[in-house]
Amino acid sequence: MELYQLRTFVTVAQQGHLTQAAELLHLSQPAVTAQIKALEEDMGMPLFDRSAGGVRLTRAGEELLPRAQSILTSSRDLLNHARGLKGQLAGRAIIGTITTPEMLHIGPWIASLVEKYPLLDIQIRHNVTGVILNQVRKKEIDAGFYIGKNPYVNVNTVHLADIHFRVMVPNGWRERIESGGPKALGKIPWVGMSSLSSFNKLCSELWRELNIAPKKLIDVDHVPIMATLMSVGIGAVLMREDDAIRADADGMGYLVPDVVKTAELQFIYPADRDGDPVIDALRVELASEWRGLGVPAPGAQP
């Protein structure tokens, strides 16, 4: 019995599917199947029941799963302790960012990391939220930021703030919205983000809450472009509240009253990296930065 076999066993148990487990482990499905078969032979009993829809733990598998998880945790703790004994923190941290630097307070955070951990190789990758979540889930990056609820058990989240979003429409449509109320938002076109963006999911949730089904004209992957297209009369947009208030004050569009959508801003990292010195350093400095601000994030509740 090898540690890599236990890691495969736990991953398959969590995913309930060999193909999905193979993707997360960066292995082929036959390799995953072979490892499970070898472990079952060592144990002398089947650990999974197979079906066309996936796999499910047997009674024996359910009994052994917590012990396997405990062994893997002990192994990680031993490795992390050994790394800590070597002295100054070193290694690589690939961090996925979203939206704007001001919203994440990323400048002061990175500055504190560079000052305290000069041997840490920090790399920043910017993308939309859905891509960042999948990259963290697949361990293609070490950590990142995400807006919305995290659906994956193998990704841990640290709540940073609740972000408010508001609806903006072109100035020429103000009377239609004032006379028709929120329902009128379903009768005008919208400018939206790609399917991997949190804005897309938030829009869909808001439409369900308002019981509307508007037409989406354009997919954009840049928030300022959305605001520009709204200002020239193409369609309604969902914007962060602080941006929407500024746009309204500048006369770029009309801020729809009493329509607010709230979402969580999260810091995310792979669940099995709890206790990893690099992840711990990122979390500690991030928490210190947000506490030190003494103010909520833009558009956030304290």
Order of alpha helices (4+ residues) and beta strands (2+ residues): alpha-alpha-alpha-beta-beta-alpha-beta-alpha-alpha-beta-alpha-beta-beta-alpha-beta-alpha-beta-alpha-beta-alpha-beta-alpha-beta
